[in-house]
Amino acid sequence: MSEMKAIYLKDYDKPLFSIKSVNLTFELFEEDGSLAFIANVDIRLFGRGAINFPQKSLAIFPRETDGKNYIDYPIFPSSDLQYFESFILRSSSDDWRYTLFKDGMIQSAIENQTSLDVQALKQSILFINGEYMGIHNFREKYNESYLAKHHGIDPNGIDLLYIDNDFSPAYIEIKAGDAAAYKILLN
């Protein structure tokens, strides 16, 4: 069994932040069968709920190749964005056994109706080493790159924290920047 298949299929009893990534070759084929791109990437399980379901969500991080560490391809038809430092293959999380599109549909429905941030969507099917693994949705990943692209914010000036209040004290993972301003806010 490949390492990628093992990380996808294993039932984890550890929090997401303790799961390692797997390096592999990622290929995207369009609906007409044409090859969109091939990239060397790191993949890790994504989401707190989805890692407990048979169908997992995956975060994709391109590795540096030929001096670039991003995907140079317009993954999302509804977006003008061409470059992606990361993205998600979302299994629909807690909706995976029902509609497989609730989150994407809700975000698409409000996209031009509010000023809320939404993630671009592209539906897909996932194969690992030729084995069908189910319907997954390509989604933009909320991170410092997302904020820079959509809001013109300097990605080096962002403090982005993941805070899990299910732990006592709360678990804080620094995604970008640091936690100094957050700690001042709490005091």
Disulfide bonds with the S-S distance in Angstrom:
none
